[in-house]
Amino acid sequence: MDLVMLLTVFVLAIFVGFEVITKVPPTLHTPLMSGSNAISGITIVGALLAAGATSQHSPHLAKVFGLIALIFATINVVGGFAVTHRMLKMFKKR
C-alpha cells in the first residue's frame, strides 16, 4: 500500500507542478525563476534525505526516486542561477 501511495503522490506532484508552471506569464517567468532557487535548494535537501532513506518494502525504489528528484532539483537550481545571471547582465552598463 505504501508503494501505491508514494507513486500517487509523485504523479500528482508532477501534474500540479506542470499546471503551476504553465500558468505563469512569460514576463514573470525570469523573476520567479530566480526566486524559486531557494525553494529548489530545500528540494535538494529533501531529495538527499529521500535518497538516503531506507524503506522496508522497496529500498531501491526510494533511492531511485530520491536520485531522480536530486537530479531534477539540481538542474533547476543551476538553470535558475544561469537565467538570473543572464538577466542581471542585461541591466549592467557597458
Order of alpha helices (4+ residues) and beta strands (2+ residues): alpha-alpha-alpha
